[in-house]
Amino acid sequence: MTISAINLGGDFSYGNARGRIMTQFGDRAIVVPRNDLSPYRGQYDLADAYRYLDEAYVGYHFKNIFYGGMNVDFGLFMSYIGLNSYYQEENWEYQASFTSDNTPWFFNGIRIQMFVSKTLKIEPWIINGWQSYGMFNQLPGLGCNITWRPNEKLKLLTNDYYGTDAAGLIGRHRFHSDNSFLYRYYNNRQSNGLSRSALSATVDFGEEKGDGVNGFNNSNPTTNPAQYFASWMVYNKMWFCKNHLGWYIGGGWMTNPGRYLVLAPTGDASPFPNQYNPTQPAGTHPFTENPGDQFTGWDCSTGFSWTPNQSVEFKLEWVHREASVNYFAGPGGVTSPSGYTYSPLPGTWAPDLVKSENRLIAAFLFRL
């Protein structure tokens, strides 16, 4: 049992000036930046500086622009990828599918929200990089969210990104597109039986190209291999008893040649075991992330939720995940024979990584 996240904060405004500060404590405070190596460049330890913040920004609201005005904000923001929120109480499932688990949860820079009409929002970004506190190369990351909600039943959105995010490889460019569809096909909130049903689907694709990798093109796998990301996930949820009870089922699939978005296993199997610090030597059995390295995974899950009121939710969830390579922690552990991170490692010991895992997750969520 662990405390995953405690978040405290709120929104502040004075006239047209606006801002938001949200703190974070618990497991999330040290897990989130683990695949961002930019804090180790320069003299500032950004991982510690931002560790207890998940959102922190200031901005200004321009009232007389577009239908609903325009916000220009500067700071640290949450990103919403694959219809999953960073805040668990906003999600259907507890364990995110591979599609959401391997795409950004935050970004740092400038966000412009243009409320073009009652149903359309266009949101350009100028940011440090792909889930990055700092900037690796000279070119900032550029992105945009477009959300269209023609009616209360249907929501369509796309998140698109372009940047140079490989440290020291200024000729390698990344493109990524995340596209989601949400449709509520039944709604009778006062019913003691089935009271609501909805379906969500997400498709992601992208590539890295240049400096030794060739996007979706694998015509020369020896010297210039393909390096891309493709995935999808689909979930269906049904609510009962005036939306107090819920049941969902779903899953997804992904492939990522080059593993540039795959989160490496923890412990000795990771490339950088000392808090993913690239200035420290790799573990004895590192999980490689080289051009041409293959990775494919799929997952499925089902779960029940009980929401007695708008502030409290109980969840019980079963998850099965598989990968094409040894990836998940097995019963023998992945840090050392004793389980402690800094225990001496016998020469015959190796991390116990396996190709599949099953989880039974019980969670309690509270929100004011």
C-alpha positions as CSV (number, residue, x, y, z in Angstrom):
1,M,0.0,0.0,0.0
2,T,1.3,3.4,-0.9
3,I,0.2,7.0,-1.0
4,S,0.3,7.8,-4.7
5,A,-0.6,11.5,-4.8
6,I,-1.6,14.3,-2.4
7,N,-2.3,17.5,-4.4
8,L,-3.0,20.8,-2.7
9,G,-3.5,24.2,-4.4
10,G,-6.0,26.2,-6.5
11,D,-6.7,28.9,-9.0
12,F,-6.1,32.5,-8.4
13,S,-7.3,35.6,-10.4
14,Y,-7.4,39.4,-10.1
15,G,-9.1,41.2,-12.9
16,N,-7.8,39.6,-16.1
17,A,-4.7,38.2,-14.4
18,R,-4.8,34.5,-13.6
19,G,-2.7,31.8,-12.2
20,R,-2.7,28.3,-10.7
21,I,-0.5,26.5,-8.2
22,M,-0.9,22.8,-7.5
23,T,1.6,21.0,-5.3
24,Q,2.2,17.2,-5.2
25,F,3.4,14.8,-2.6
26,G,3.7,11.0,-2.5
27,D,5.0,8.6,-5.1
28,R,4.1,10.9,-8.0
29,A,6.6,13.5,-6.7
30,I,9.6,11.3,-7.7
31,V,8.2,9.1,-10.5
32,V,7.0,11.7,-13.0
33,P,10.4,13.2,-14.0
34,R,12.1,9.8,-14.3
35,N,12.3,9.8,-18.2
36,D,13.3,13.5,-18.4
37,L,17.1,13.7,-18.3
38,S,17.2,17.5,-18.9
39,P,17.5,18.4,-15.2
40,Y,21.0,17.0,-15.1
41,R,22.2,19.5,-17.6
42,G,23.5,22.8,-16.2
43,Q,24.0,23.9,-12.6
44,Y,20.3,23.7,-11.5
45,D,18.8,20.5,-10.2
46,L,15.4,21.0,-11.8
47,A,14.1,17.5,-10.7
48,D,14.3,18.7,-7.1
49,A,13.3,22.3,-7.8
50,Y,10.0,21.2,-9.4
51,R,9.5,17.9,-7.6
52,Y,6.7,19.1,-5.4
53,L,4.9,21.1,-8.1
54,D,2.6,19.6,-10.8
55,E,1.1,22.8,-12.0
56,A,2.5,26.4,-11.6
57,Y,1.7,29.1,-14.0
58,V,0.6,32.7,-14.4
59,G,-1.2,34.4,-17.3
60,Y,-3.7,36.8,-18.7
61,H,-7.2,36.5,-20.1
62,F,-8.1,38.6,-23.1
63,K,-11.8,39.0,-23.0
64,N,-12.7,40.5,-26.4
65,I,-10.8,38.0,-28.6
66,F,-12.8,35.2,-30.2
67,Y,-16.1,33.8,-28.9
68,G,-14.9,33.0,-25.4
69,G,-11.7,35.0,-25.1
70,M,-8.1,33.9,-25.1
71,N,-5.7,32.8,-22.3
72,V,-1.9,33.3,-22.5
73,D,-0.1,31.4,-19.7
74,F,3.5,30.8,-18.8
75,G,4.8,28.0,-16.5
76,L,4.4,24.3,-15.8
77,F,1.2,22.6,-17.1
78,M,-0.5,19.3,-17.1
79,S,-1.0,17.7,-20.6
80,Y,-4.0,15.6,-21.3
81,I,-2.9,12.7,-23.5
82,G,-5.1,9.8,-24.8
83,L,-8.1,11.1,-22.8
84,N,-6.2,10.4,-19.6
85,S,-5.6,13.1,-16.9
86,Y,-2.6,13.3,-14.6
87,Y,-5.2,13.4,-11.8
88,Q,-6.5,9.8,-11.2
89,E,-10.0,10.9,-10.1
90,E,-10.6,12.2,-13.6
91,N,-9.9,8.9,-15.3
92,W,-12.0,5.8,-15.9
93,E,-9.2,3.4,-15.3
94,Y,-6.4,3.5,-12.6
95,Q,-3.5,1.9,-14.5
96,A,-3.1,3.8,-17.8
97,S,-2.8,1.9,-21.0
98,F,0.5,1.8,-22.9
99,T,-0.7,4.6,-25.1
100,S,-1.1,7.1,-22.3
101,D,1.7,5.6,-20.1
102,N,4.4,6.4,-22.7
103,T,3.3,9.9,-23.7
104,P,3.7,13.3,-21.9
105,W,2.0,14.1,-18.6
106,F,3.3,17.6,-18.3
107,F,5.1,20.4,-20.2
108,N,7.0,23.5,-19.4
109,G,6.7,26.7,-21.4
110,I,3.9,28.9,-23.0
111,R,0.3,27.8,-23.5
112,I,-2.2,29.9,-25.6
113,Q,-5.8,28.9,-25.3
114,M,-8.1,30.3,-28.0
115,F,-11.8,29.7,-27.4
116,V,-12.8,30.2,-31.0
117,S,-16.4,29.2,-30.6
118,K,-18.8,27.6,-28.1
119,T,-17.6,24.2,-29.4
120,L,-14.0,24.7,-30.6
121,K,-10.8,25.4,-28.7
122,I,-7.4,25.8,-30.3
123,E,-4.4,25.7,-28.0
124,P,-0.8,26.3,-29.4
125,W,2.2,25.5,-27.2
126,I,5.8,26.7,-27.2
127,I,7.6,24.5,-24.7
128,N,11.0,23.2,-23.6
129,G,10.4,19.8,-25.1
130,W,8.7,16.4,-24.8
131,Q,7.8,16.0,-21.1
132,S,10.9,18.1,-20.3
133,Y,11.7,20.5,-17.5
134,G,14.6,21.9,-19.4
135,M,15.7,22.1,-23.0
136,F,18.2,19.7,-24.6
137,N,18.8,21.5,-27.9
138,Q,18.3,25.1,-29.2
139,L,14.9,24.5,-30.9
140,P,11.9,24.7,-28.5
141,G,9.2,22.1,-28.8
142,L,6.1,23.2,-30.8
143,G,2.6,21.7,-30.3
144,C,-1.1,22.3,-30.4
145,N,-4.3,20.9,-29.0
146,I,-7.5,21.2,-31.0
147,T,-10.7,20.1,-29.1
148,W,-14.1,20.1,-30.8
149,R,-17.2,19.3,-28.8
150,P,-20.2,19.8,-31.2
151,N,-22.7,18.6,-28.5
152,E,-22.7,17.2,-25.0
153,K,-22.5,13.6,-26.3
154,L,-19.4,13.9,-28.5
155,K,-15.8,15.1,-28.0
156,L,-13.0,14.9,-30.6
157,L,-9.4,16.1,-29.9
158,T,-6.0,16.0,-31.4
159,N,-2.6,16.8,-29.7
160,D,0.3,17.3,-32.1
161,Y,3.9,17.9,-31.3
162,Y,7.2,18.6,-33.1
163,G,10.7,19.1,-31.6
164,T,14.3,18.0,-31.1
165,D,14.4,16.0,-27.9
166,A,17.5,13.7,-28.3
167,A,20.3,15.2,-26.2
168,G,23.2,16.2,-28.5
169,L,21.5,15.1,-31.7
170,I,20.2,18.4,-33.1
171,G,19.5,16.7,-36.5
172,R,17.0,14.3,-35.0
173,H,13.5,15.6,-35.0
174,R,10.4,14.1,-33.4
175,F,6.8,14.3,-34.5
176,H,3.9,12.8,-32.6
177,S,0.1,12.9,-33.0
178,D,-2.4,11.8,-30.4
179,N,-6.0,11.6,-31.5
180,S,-9.0,10.8,-29.3
181,F,-12.7,10.2,-29.7
182,L,-15.2,10.1,-26.8
183,Y,-18.9,9.4,-27.3
184,R,-21.7,9.1,-24.6
185,Y,-24.2,6.9,-26.3
186,Y,-26.7,6.5,-23.4
187,N,-27.7,8.9,-20.6
188,N,-30.5,8.5,-18.0
189,R,-29.0,9.9,-14.8
190,Q,-32.1,9.1,-12.7
191,S,-32.2,5.4,-13.5
192,N,-31.5,2.9,-10.8
193,G,-30.4,0.5,-13.5
194,L,-28.1,1.5,-16.4
195,S,-27.8,5.3,-16.1
196,R,-25.0,6.1,-18.5
197,S,-22.7,4.5,-21.1
198,A,-19.7,5.9,-23.0
199,L,-17.0,4.8,-25.3
200,S,-13.5,6.2,-25.8
201,A,-10.9,5.5,-28.5
202,T,-7.4,6.8,-29.0
203,V,-4.9,6.4,-31.8
204,D,-1.3,7.7,-31.6
205,F,1.5,7.7,-34.2
206,G,4.8,9.5,-34.6
207,E,8.4,9.2,-35.6
208,E,12.0,10.3,-35.0
209,K,14.0,11.1,-38.0
210,G,17.6,12.1,-38.6
211,D,21.1,11.5,-37.1
212,G,21.0,7.7,-37.6
213,V,17.2,6.9,-37.6
214,N,14.7,7.0,-40.3
215,G,11.1,7.3,-39.0
216,F,8.7,4.8,-40.5
217,N,11.2,3.9,-43.2
218,N,13.1,0.6,-42.5
219,S,14.8,0.2,-45.9
220,N,18.3,0.3,-44.3
221,P,17.9,-1.4,-40.9
222,T,21.6,-1.8,-40.3
223,T,22.8,1.8,-40.5
224,N,19.6,3.8,-40.6
225,P,16.8,1.8,-38.9
226,A,13.1,2.8,-38.5
227,Q,12.3,4.6,-35.3
228,Y,8.6,5.3,-34.7
229,F,5.7,5.0,-32.3
230,A,2.2,3.6,-33.1
231,S,-0.5,2.7,-30.7
232,W,-4.2,2.6,-29.9
233,M,-6.5,2.0,-26.9
234,V,-10.3,1.5,-26.6
235,Y,-12.4,1.6,-23.4
236,N,-16.1,1.3,-22.7
237,K,-17.7,2.3,-19.4
238,M,-21.2,1.8,-18.0
239,W,-22.6,3.5,-14.9
240,F,-25.5,2.2,-12.8
241,C,-27.7,3.3,-9.9
242,K,-27.8,7.0,-10.8
243,N,-24.1,7.0,-11.7
244,H,-22.9,5.8,-8.3
245,L,-21.6,2.4,-9.6
246,G,-19.4,1.9,-12.6
247,W,-17.9,-0.9,-14.6
248,Y,-15.3,-0.5,-17.4
249,I,-13.4,-2.8,-19.8
250,G,-10.8,-2.0,-22.3
251,G,-7.2,-2.2,-23.4
252,G,-4.6,-1.2,-26.0
253,W,-1.5,-2.0,-28.0
254,M,1.7,-0.2,-28.9
255,T,5.0,-0.6,-30.8
256,N,8.0,1.6,-30.5
257,P,11.1,0.5,-32.5
258,G,14.1,2.3,-31.0
259,R,12.3,2.5,-27.6
260,Y,12.6,6.2,-27.5
261,L,9.3,6.6,-25.6
262,V,9.4,3.3,-23.6
263,L,9.9,3.8,-19.9
264,A,12.8,1.7,-18.9
265,P,12.4,-0.8,-16.0
266,T,13.4,0.4,-12.6
267,G,16.4,-0.7,-10.5
268,D,19.5,-2.3,-11.9
269,A,17.8,-3.0,-15.2
270,S,17.5,0.7,-16.0
271,P,20.0,2.6,-18.1
272,F,20.6,5.1,-15.2
273,P,20.0,3.4,-11.9
274,N,20.9,6.4,-9.7
275,Q,17.6,8.3,-10.2
276,Y,18.1,8.0,-14.0
277,N,21.2,10.3,-13.7
278,P,23.1,10.0,-17.0
279,T,26.3,11.1,-15.2
280,Q,26.3,7.8,-13.3
281,P,27.3,4.4,-14.8
282,A,24.7,2.1,-16.2
283,G,23.5,-0.9,-14.3
284,T,25.0,-4.3,-14.8
285,H,22.1,-5.4,-17.1
286,P,20.8,-2.1,-18.6
287,F,17.6,-2.1,-20.7
288,T,18.9,-0.8,-23.9
289,E,17.2,2.1,-25.9
290,N,19.3,2.0,-29.1
291,P,18.2,2.6,-32.7
292,G,16.7,-0.6,-34.0
293,D,15.8,-2.1,-30.6
294,Q,12.3,-3.5,-30.8
295,F,9.5,-3.1,-28.3
296,T,5.8,-4.1,-28.7
297,G,3.3,-4.4,-25.8
298,W,-0.4,-4.8,-25.2
299,D,-2.7,-4.6,-22.2
300,C,-6.3,-5.2,-21.1
301,S,-8.1,-4.3,-17.9
302,T,-11.4,-4.2,-16.3
303,G,-12.6,-2.6,-13.1
304,F,-15.4,-1.5,-10.8
305,S,-15.9,1.9,-9.1
306,W,-18.2,3.1,-6.4
307,T,-18.8,6.8,-6.1
308,P,-21.1,7.5,-3.1
309,N,-20.8,11.3,-3.7
310,Q,-18.9,13.7,-5.9
311,S,-15.8,13.8,-3.6
312,V,-15.1,10.1,-2.9
313,E,-14.5,7.1,-5.2
314,F,-13.4,3.5,-4.5
315,K,-11.9,1.4,-7.3
316,L,-11.1,-2.2,-7.8
317,E,-9.2,-3.1,-11.0
318,W,-7.5,-6.1,-12.7
319,V,-4.8,-5.4,-15.3
320,H,-2.9,-7.8,-17.6
321,R,0.1,-6.5,-19.6
322,E,2.5,-8.2,-22.0
323,A,5.6,-7.1,-23.8
324,S,7.7,-8.6,-26.6
325,V,10.8,-8.5,-24.4
326,N,11.5,-9.1,-20.8
327,Y,10.2,-5.9,-19.2
328,F,8.1,-6.4,-16.0
329,A,9.5,-7.1,-12.6
330,G,9.4,-10.8,-11.8
331,P,9.3,-12.5,-8.3
332,G,13.1,-12.3,-8.1
333,G,13.2,-8.5,-8.1
334,V,15.1,-6.1,-10.3
335,T,17.4,-4.2,-7.8
336,S,19.5,-6.7,-6.0
337,P,19.1,-10.2,-4.3
338,S,18.2,-8.5,-1.1
339,G,15.9,-6.0,-2.7
340,Y,17.9,-3.0,-1.6
341,T,19.1,-0.6,-4.3
342,Y,22.7,-0.3,-3.2
343,S,23.4,-3.9,-2.1
344,P,26.5,-5.5,-3.7
345,L,25.6,-7.5,-6.7
346,P,27.0,-11.1,-7.1
347,G,28.5,-11.7,-10.5
348,T,25.9,-14.4,-11.2
349,W,22.9,-12.3,-10.3
350,A,20.6,-10.7,-13.0
351,P,17.4,-8.7,-12.7
352,D,14.3,-11.0,-12.9
353,L,12.4,-9.4,-15.8
354,V,9.5,-11.2,-17.3
355,K,7.3,-10.6,-20.4
356,S,3.9,-10.3,-18.7
357,E,2.3,-9.2,-15.4
358,N,-1.0,-9.3,-13.7
359,R,-2.1,-6.7,-11.2
360,L,-5.1,-6.4,-8.8
361,I,-5.4,-2.7,-7.8
362,A,-7.5,-1.3,-5.0
363,A,-7.6,2.5,-4.8
364,F,-9.3,5.2,-2.7
365,L,-9.6,8.6,-4.3
366,F,-10.7,11.8,-2.5
367,R,-11.2,15.2,-4.1
368,L,-12.6,18.5,-2.8
